[in-house]
Amino acid sequence: MQNNLRVVTLDGPAGVGKTTLAKRVAQELSIAYLDTGAMFRIFGWKFGEAAPKMSEEELEAHIAQYSFTLSGIGFDSVLSVNGTPVGDEIRTEEVAALASTVAKLPVVRDALKRVQREISTQTSLVAEGRDMGSVVFPQAKFKFFLDATAEERGSRRFKQLQEMGKPANLDLIISQIKERDMQDRTRSVAPLVAADDAHIIDTTTLNIDGVFAAIMEHFAE
């Protein structure tokens, strides 16, 4: 990666507030925001439950049909696949579950890791995901890992869905989050863990402004 380009990693489980914070940090630093989870959601949405049953060759052939590009800065960052901006069609709990399933497949993770690293050679960015600091960008200078209880994360997601006018069941959401946590934290390939040198921030009792301030303190230092 060129010396004038930098990568900030922001990892953590589902519903911890990564997206809002990553966009805000990217905006403050005037660099791009990369939603790596959206990449897995795209493949979960496109491949569905058939992915684990595919051979490595079949998966590689399917993956090769998709190319990703990143443009813009902060809140105006746009991730596109095959030239089309990623939309709300991937922002469902069902697609999230499928994304977690395909994320366990080494072929998918290796392919997206190459894409993510390639994007980082073209623009400075805040990379949001599960293993950005631990696996994809281990040399990043600024690494953050956000966490919160499953109950708190479920409550946040419940309120978000209500505000969007979508049906929501709090108990079901919390159950889905716990199941996804188990998948992400125990998978054999790139499990959800904080990098050894990451700054860990528990967001359970903090609002967005509080977490943002805690993150930006490290840049001030």
Summary of the structure (lengths in Angstrom):
residues: 221
radius of gyration: 16.6
end to end distance: 23.4
largest distance: 48.6
contacts: 708
relative contact order: 0.21
helix: 53%
strand: 15%
